[in-house]
Amino acid sequence: MKIAFISDIHGNAVALEAVLQNIKARNADKVYVLGDICYRGPEPQRSLDLVRELNAEVIKGNADEWVVRGVQQGEVPAQALEMMNKERDWTITQLDTESIDYLKSLPSESKIELEGVRIHAYHATPQSLFDVVLPDESEETLIESQMVQEAEIYIYAHIHKPYIRYTNGKCIINTGSVGLPFDGLNKASYAMVELHSNNYQTVIIRVDYDVEKVIDQFRVIDYPNKEFMIKVLKNAYIREV
């Protein structure tokens, strides 16, 4: 059984379409979406519609929470707070009421058991939508922040930097980001887990998409922080998560 885990689409429907085509070509049996669907991209509604058409299990990310109730003080650098709320307000204008209610209703984690393998999936950590756990964290930090439930595989998103590590006899995976990678490679990222009779294989997959098309989308809309977002798309890098 092949399971695809995607996350951090951030309103980039062009990248999402490319990833979904890749997933289909690899004959995945299931898709899980680990949050951050709409906010900070040029096509919030279309991105959400594509996710909902998957009939997949979807959990909430911090950016989905921001769409629902706004960005609060202490959640982002102080100098970015006003602009990020302007971006959130723009996103709200692009979504219908049903979509906002859908984001509000999303659960915060998914516990999966297939082919004898237990997988715990969440957006940032099991305790928080906002905690930042980077690829080079100590084993102690990974164990304390990620391994809250009993599982063989722990999979999360949020940091936009994909990786796979093994520690304490467990596998920890970060999916990276479909729509806004931060590792310097402007290709969409997702994770695939293949399960068979208590065994598993994991891989991070990078997918080409038309970055210039998304940049052009930003240029013709009234997005309040478009030059910053264009720079992030071009460089696949940002200083803050």
Salt bridges, closest charged atoms under 4 A:
ASP8 OD2 - HIS10 NE2 3.22
ASP8 OD2 - HIS160 NE2 2.89
GLU17 OE2 - ARG46 NH1 2.66
ASP36 OD2 - HIS10 NE2 3.32
ASP36 OD2 - HIS123 NE2 3.26
GLU43 OE2 - ARG46 NE 2.74
GLU65 OE1 - LYS60 NZ 3.12
GLU65 OE2 - ARG69 NE 3.51
GLU75 OE2 - ARG69 NH2 2.75
GLU82 OE2 - LYS86 NZ 3.80
GLU87 OE1 - ARG40 NE 2.98
ASP89 OD1 - ARG88 NH1 3.33
GLU98 OE2 - ARG52 NH2 3.41
GLU109 OE1 - HIS120 NE2 2.71
GLU150 OE1 - LYS170 NZ 3.84
GLU152 OE2 - ARG118 NH2 2.60
ASP183 OD2 - ARG206 NH1 2.69
ASP208 OD1 - LYS187 NZ 2.33
ASP216 OD1 - ARG219 NH1 3.44
